[in-house]
Amino acid sequence: IYTSPLHKYLLPQLISTFTNSYNFHRNLFGYTPTENISILMQDFGDFGHGGADALPTNNVNIGIGPFNYVYETMPASERMNWLMHHELTHIVTTDMPNKRDRFWRSIFRGKVSTSIDDPLSIMYSYLTNPRRYAPRWYHEGSAVFMESWMANTKGRVFGAYDEMAFRTKVRDNAIIYDIVGLESEGKTTDFQIGVNSYLYGTRFISYAANTYGPEKFIEWVSRPDDSKAYFTSQFKKVFGVSIDQAWENWIMWERDFQNKNLRLIRQYPTTPFRPVSNKGLGSVSKGFFDEKTGKIYLGVFYPAEVSQIAAVDVQTGKMEKVADIHGAAIFFVTSVAFDPEGGNLFYTMDNGHWRDLWVVNVNTKKTQLLFKDLRSGHLAFNRADKSLWGIRNSDGYSTVIRLEPPYENYKSIKTFGYGGQFDEYDVHTMDISPDGSLLSIVKVDMNGIHRLMHIPMSKALNGDFSGKQIFDFDSSAPENFVFSPDGNYQYGSSYYSGVSNIFRYDMDLDTVVAVSNCETGFFRPIPYSEDSLIVMRYTGEGFMPVMIPNQEVEDVSAVDFMGWDIYDKHPIVQKWATKAPPDMDLDKIVIHEGDYNPMSTFGLASIYPVVQAYKDPKWPAYGARMNFMSKLGLNKGDLTIT
């Protein structure tokens, strides 16, 4: 089901990748579905995402937008393929019934959703779908584990961000949450909030698979007739140890593993730094240094605090609010660009949906909405002609756009997207040289390869984005590459060695060199002077602005990844890599095409007994509740008779 005829072009890719992932999961898990899977394709947000649930019906929700590659928290491979791998794992591991589950589903005429009106529904729901009632880390960790192998190592099992997060915890001797701590403190006070479910779930499940074998993981999350209903009981049955003990063993292993990585990094001198701020700022956006005020301006986002555009004094570290940010993103906060002459900072709000373009004057702190639902980010300001550039995500495409003062209209310059008329897949990370002659941009192909490019502005204005390839970063995304004030250099970060360090491109020498060797991770460089850079250092409290020398380092050492350890130790996972068949002939597959009518699929979802009372609980009334809904759950109704 798709919400716009403009999205029909994605159907061949969606059907091809769904068929591939569906067949693989059925064979690997022995999954025999008892109902169809409904898929909704929509464009309600600017970035690609997915969601899936098997309760009360099997549904997958796909956001078709390009992925957000910040910090490599999402892979750069073809998104429909990756989403199908991930979301169908959710369906299989929660919907798969054994003999007992099928019995209760037959009694209740379906899988029961819980209702606040009928507490007994909690028990009925568990009886019909017990694996649904596991913590989020279990569900997300399982899906990430499978997606990483099915996409041929493109996934967070191989994530440099995940390695950095745990390496930093070990370096700082910080707490690695146990199961209870993760579900309480780890998801409320940690600056990564709900993302910890992915982080910890992926890590623990990868450890279990590496220690006991991937086959044991499959046995754990499967639901054969002799399996235990609750996920912890099944874990004890399969692995022969309690999940609490295994979690404790993983933490001990993690500390040893990351200490080895820290020793690898320290083979070469690590980069000295001076804190600019006395605390971590949580998540941060791209930043800019203003010589007039001696401050850096950036977006900051920390749980329980109002997200804001902040000004940080480089000398004193004092931070003050410039403007509020409504709808900040967890990782990149907001997209920003700066006009140093006018003191105007452009930024985006409503970053989880359709982004709006705003501007604030950093001197007067006066804000103004420039463009509602512009849907653009990766902003770049051209000081030569005062134009504002961005990358707009809409209908599954990435389009480079340009706005001229007063920034009330935009012109589409170049669109990137799927096959056919598009020879290039996606772009991100844009900047413009101080004299306005060069546009810097990162191109991404469908294999997840990132290339830093320089495009002459004269060509870019005509939609020609063929230019000079500065560096091929392979699958390690180059981030936040910005020009120096004199235009002679460009600075950015990449996990090229497995650790995020700062790299410098020399325009005259045409060379790329590392200028840092960091134990945790350096990001978002801000040119400060000829001999110094301000960078964002990853800490357990979020990113902290620090000052580092602007000089080439002796060398950097690669670190080990748990994912590659599993790859070498357990060759079976190499056989899990799948490849979707070529685009399928829709005429041979489509059974019906037309407007979707929710009422056409409206029917009984479940029925179960209830106990109610009015005023006097001594005289209960017994009866039944019937739940009705459409396949997508957009239309619901219920009837209770007592």
N, C-alpha and C positions, 0 to 999 in steps of 0.2 A: 504494500500500500504506500503510495507516495502522495505528497500534498500539493504538488505543482507539476503541470506538464513539462516544465523546464527541467525536471529531474529524470525524465524518462530515459535520457541518454545513459544513465548509470545502470539500468536494468540488466543489460548483458553482463557487465562486470559483477554486479551483485549476485545474479543467478549462478554465474560460473564459480565464484568464490564460495558461495553458500553450498553448492553441490559438492564441491571438493571437501570443505571442512566437515559437512554433515556426514558424508560417507566415511571419512577418516575416523570421526568420533564413534560412529556406529560400529565399525570394525574393531577399534582399539578397546572400547569399553563394553562391547557386547550389548549396546543400547538398542532396545526395540521400542520406538515411540508409540504411545497410545493415542496421540492426537497430533494435529498439524501444528506447525510453528508459524505464527504470524509475524511479519516483519514490517515495521513502519519506517520509511525513509522520510526524514524531515530536515528542514534548514532553519530551526528555531534559534540556533546560536551560531557564532562566527567560526567555531572550531569543531573539528571532527571529534566525535565521542560515541559511546555506545552504552546500552543498558539492556539487561535481560532479566526475566523472572519466569519461573515455572508455576507460580501461584497467583490465581487459581488456573490460569491457562498459560501456555507457552508463548511468550512474546519477546521479541527483540526490537529495540528502538535504536535506530542508527541516525546520528547526526552526520550529514554528508560533507561538512566543511573540511578544509585542509587541517592537518594536525598542527598543534603548537609544539615546536621543537625545543623550547627553552630548557636549558640544562640537560637536554637529551632525556627528559622524562617521558617522552613518547618517541617511538621509532619513526624513521623517515621512509619506511617501505610503503608499498601501495596500501592505502588505508582500508579498502573494502576487504582485502584478503586478511589483513591483520585483525580487523574487527570481527570477522566471521570466526576466526580461530578462537578469539577471546570469548565472545558472547555465547557461542555454541557450547563452550566448555561449561559455562554457567547452566545452560539448559540441561545438558546431559547429567551433570553431577547433582542437580537438584530435582529433576523430574524422574530420573531413572528409578522405577519401582521394583521391589521384589514381591514375592507371593503375598506377604502380609500387607504391604502397602496397597496392592491391587485389590485385596479383599475389602479394606476399609474404603477405598475409593468407590467400589461398587455399592457398598452400604450407603454412603453419603452422596452417591451419584456424581462424584467429582472430587476435586481437591478443595478443601475448605479454607477460606480466608478467615482470619480472626476478625471479630467484631467487638467493639467496646460495649455494645448493648448486651452481649451474651458471652460472659467469661468462659463458659464451657467450650466455646468455639476454639479456644487455645488448645485444648486437649484434642479436639477433633482434627484441627489443622495439623498437629504434630503426627497424629496417627496416619494421615493421608500423605504427608510430605515431610518426613522427619529430618532429612538432610538440609532442608531449607532453613532449619533452626540451628545454624552454626554461625559463629561470629564472622564478621566481614572479612577479616584477614584470611580465614579459611577459603572463602569463595574467591576473593581476588588473587590470593597467592596461587590457588590451583589454576585459575584461568591464565595468569601471567606465565606460570611454568609451562603450560601446554602451548600457549601462543609463541613463546620464544623458540621452541623446537620446531613447531609446524612452519614457522616463518624462516626457518634455516638460520637460527641464531640472531634474528632481529627481534629483540624483546628485552625486558628488564632483568631477566636472569643474567644477562650480560651487561646490565646497566652500570655505567661509570658513576652515575649519581648515587645509586644505591651503595656501591663500594665506598664512595666518599663519605656518605652519611655514617656508616658503621666504622670506617677508619677514623673519622673525627671523634666518635664516641670513645673509641679505644684510646686514641691519643690523649684525650682530655680526661680519661678515667671516669667518664660519665655513665649514667645509668643506661643499661639496655633493658627495656621493660620486660617483665615476665608477662604471662597471659593476662592476669588480672590487671596489672598496671597499664597494659596496652589499651584495654577496653575502658579504663577510667581516665587516669591522668594523661596517658599518651595520646588520647584523642580529644582532649579538652584544653590542655595547657601548652602542649608542644607546638612550636610555630608551624609545623607541617600538618597539624590537625588530622583530618580524615585520611590524608595521603599515607599516614603511617600504616594503615591497613594493607596497602599495596607493598609498602617497604618491608614490614615485618613478615607479612604472609609469604611473600616471594622468597625472602631470605630463609625462613625456617623450613619451608617446604623444599627448597633447593638443598638445604643441608640434609634433610631427612632422605631425599632421593639419592644424594651423593653418598651418604653413609650406609644406607640399607639397600639401595638400588631403585631405579625408576619404576621397576615392576611392582615394588611394594607400594609406591605412591598410587599407581593405578588401582591396586587392590584396595587401598584405603578409601579412596573417594568413590569407588564403584558400589553398587547395591545388589549383589547376588542374594539368593535366598538364604544363605547361611551367614550373612553379614549382620553386624549390630546396627541398630537404628541410629544411635547417637554418635556423633563424629569422634568423640574422645574414647568411647567404648570400642569402636571399630579400630581406632589407632592402637589401643592396647592389644587387641586381638591380632592385628597384622604385624606390628613391630615388636611385640613382646615386652614393651616398656610403657609406662604411663606417659601421657603427653607432657605433663609437668616436668618429669624427669628428663625427657628428650629435649624439652625447651631449655632446661638448665644446662644440659650437655652442649646444646648448640651455642649458648652464650659463652661457655668456656672455650669452645672451638673457635668462635668468632674472634675472641680477644687474641688468641694465639695466631690466627690467620692474619689479622690486621697488623699485629706487631711485626710479623715478618715483612709485610708490605711497607711499613714505616722504615724498617731497616734497609729495604731496597731503595727507598727514596733518599735516605740519608747517606747513601754511597757517595753522593755529590753534595757540595755545600748547599744548604737550603737558603732561600731568599730572606734576608732580614726585612722587617716591616715595623712601621710606627703607627699605632692606632690613631685614627682621626676622631673616632667616637669611642666613648668608654663602655659601650654595650652593643650587643647585636641588635640589629634593627628589624629582625624578622625577614620577610621577603622584600626584595627591593627591585625597582625598575632600573632602566638605563639612567645614567646621571650625567650632569653637565657642570663644569666649573666656570663660574663667572668671575673674571678678574676684577670687575668693578666692585663687587661686594665681598670677595674672598670666601664665597660660599659655594657648596655644591648643592644642586637641586635635583631631587629624585622622588619617586613614589615609594612609600613604605607601607607595609601591611603586617600587623602582628595581631594574633587572636586576642579578643576582648578589648582591643583598642580601635579607635576610629582610623581607618585608612586615610592617608593624606599625602599631598605634595609637601615635602619637607625641605627646609633649608638647613644645611649643616655647616657651621663655621669651621673651616679647615684648621685654624689655629687653636681654638678653644674647645672644639667638639660639641658646642652647644647646638641643640636642634630646636627649630621653631616651625610651627605649622604655617603653610602658605595657603592651602586650600584643602577641603575635604574631597575624598574620592568615594563616590557611591558605586558599589559593584566592583570592588577590586578583585583581581585574579589572584589565586593562591601563590603562583610561582612568579609571574612577571609583573604583577600588581597593576600596571597601566603602561600604555605606550606613550612615549614623550618625544618632543623635539623642542629645540630652544633657539630663539632669536636673540642673540646677545646684545645687539644694538638697541632693540626696543624693549628688552627685558621681558619679553613675552614667552611663556612656556605653554606649548600645546600639549594636551593630554586627553586620554580617552576615559570615559566612564561607562558603566553597565557592561563591564568586560566579560561577563559570563553569558551575555545574550547578544543583542545587536548593539555594537559600540557607538557611543555618541562622541563627537569631537568638541572639546572645550578648550578655552585659553584662559590663562591667569597671568596678570602682570605681577612679577615677583617683587616689585617695589611697592605697588599700591595694594596688592592682594585682591584686586578686583577680578572677578570671574565672569565669563560669558559663554553661553552655549552657541557654538558656531554651526553645527550640523547634526541634526537628530538622525540616529540610525545610519550613520555613514558606513559602519561595518569595516572600518579600516584600522590597521595598526602598523608597526614597523615604520613609524613616522620619521621623516628626514626633512630638515629645513635647508633650502637653498639660499645662502646669504647673497648671492649675486643678483637674483631677481625677486626675492622674498616669497617665492612659491613654496608650497608645502606638498611633499610627496608622501605616499603611503601605499600599503598593500591591502587591497580590499578583498574580503572573503565573502562570496555570495554564490549560491546555487552550486556549490562544490568546486568553484573556480577561484584562483588567485589572480587578481588584476592589479597591476601597478597603476596608480591614479595620481593626478596632479591637481592642486587647487591654487588658484591665484587670489591675492587679497581682493575682497574681504573674506575669502574662504567660505563662500556660501554655495558654490557649485564646484563640481569636479569634472575632470576629463579623463576618460579611460585611455591609458597609453599602451598597455600590453597585457594580454590575458594568457594565463598558463592553466593547463588542465589535462584531461584524459584524452589520449590517442587522437585519431581522426585528424582534424585540422590543427591540433596542438602537438608541436614537436617537443615541447618541454613541459614537465609535470608540475613543478612548484618552485616558489622562491620565498626567501625570508631575509632578515638582517640587512637593512638598507641604510646607506649613508651617502652624503654628497660632499665633495671636496670644498674647501673654503672659497675657492675662486669659481665654483660652479661648473667646472669643466668635466668632472668625472662623477659618475654614479657607481657606487659600490653595492653589490648585491650577491647573495648566495643562491645558486641554483641547485635544485634537488631533482634527481631522476627517480624513476619508480623502483630502482634497486636500493635506494637509500643512500646514494653517493652525493656528498656535498662539495660544491666547487665555488670558491671565492672568485668573483668576476669583477673587472673594471670595464664599464661601458662609457665611451665618450658621450657627453650630454647631447651633442648634436645628433647622434644616432638614436639615443634613448627617446628624445622628443618625437622622433618619427616612428617609434615602436620597434626599432631594430635593437635587440638586446644581444647581438653577437659582439663579443669584445674580447679582452685579454683575460685568459685564465691565470689568476695569481697563484693559486695553490689548490691541489686536489687533496682534500682532507679525508677522503674515503668515507667511512660511515661515521666519523667523529665530526659532529656539526661545529663549524666555526661560528662563534657568537659575538655579537656586539662589536664588530670591526668598525672602528671610527677613525677618522682622519685627525692628524695632529693639526694645531692651529696654523702652521706654516704649509701644510699640505704635503710635506716631504715624507711622512711616515703614516702608517696605519697600524692600529693596535686592536687586538681582539683576543678571545680565549678559545681554547679547544681542549678536549680530552685526548688529544692525539697520542699521548704516551700512556693513557689510562687515568692520568691525573689532570685536572683542569689547570692549565698554566697560561700565562700571557705570552702572546707571540707578536713580533714586530715585523712589519713589511717595510723595506727600504725602497722607495720609489726609484731612486737613482741607481742603486746596485741591483735592483730586482731580486732581492733575497728575503727569505723569511727565516727568522731566528727566534729562539725562545729567550725571554727576558726574565723568567722566574722558574724556580724549582720549589714548589709548595707541598707541604705535608697534607693539607686538607684540600683546598681548591681556591684559586683566584679567578674572579669573573669581572665582567663589566668595567674594563679599564677606562679611566678618565685622564686624558693628557693634562698634566699640571705644570710642568716646567721641562726644560731640556733634559734635566737629569733625574726627574722624578715622575712617577705615575701614581694616581689614586686608583685602587682596585677594591673590589668587594671580596672579602675573605669569608669563606664558609665557616661557620661555627655552629655549635649545638643550639645557640639562641638565635640563629639566623645569620644574615650577612652583615659583616662589620666593615666599614670603610677604613682602609689602611693605606699608608704611603710606602711605596717600594722604589728601589733604584731602577732607573731606566737604562739598563745595561745588559748585554748578552751574558747568559750564564754558561758555565763550563759544559754542562750536559745535564740531561734528565734521565731518570731510570724508569722503565716500564714496571707496572705492578701486576700482580697476579689477580685473576678473576675466578670466582667460584664457578661461574658458568663454563669456562674452558676446562676447569678441572673435571666437571661432570662429563663434558664432551669427550675428553680423553679417557676417563676412567670407565665410562659406561657407553660403549659404541652403539647400543640399541637406540639411544636418543637421536643419533645421526640418521636413522632410518625413519624418524618421524617427520622429517622435512617433506612438505607436500608442495605441489604445484597445481594451481587451478588450470583446468582445461581452457583452450582458446574460447573467445566469446561464442556463446551458444546461439543457435537459431531460435529466436523468440517465437516464430510462427509455429514451431514444432513443440513448444513448451507451454505457451500461454493457453490456458483453458478458457478464461474469461477476462475481458478488459472493459472497463467502464467506470462510472462513478461509484465510489464506495458508499454503501448505505449501511450504517451500523446496525440498523434494525434487522437486516437480512441475516445477521449472525447472532441475533439476540435469542437467548434461551436459558434453560435451567443450568446453573453452574454448580449448585450443591443444595442438599437438604439435610437437616439434622434436628434432633430433639432439643428442646429448650425447657428451662424451668424459670417461671416468673412469679412475682407476687405483687400485690397492690396494697399498700399501707401495712397490712399485717402479714409478716413472713411465716406465721404459723399455718397459713392456708395457701400453700403454693399452688400454682396452676401449671399443668404440664401441656406441652404442645410441640409445634414444629416450626422451623424457619426455613423458608425457601429463598435462595439467592439467584438472581437473574443478572446476566450481563452479556455484552457483546464480546467477540473474540479479543478485541483490543482493550476492552475494559473502559471504553469511552462512555458507554451507556450502562447504567446499573440500576437495579431495583431489588427490593426484597419484600417478602410477605411473611408475617408471623401470625400463627393461629394458636391460641391457647384457650 
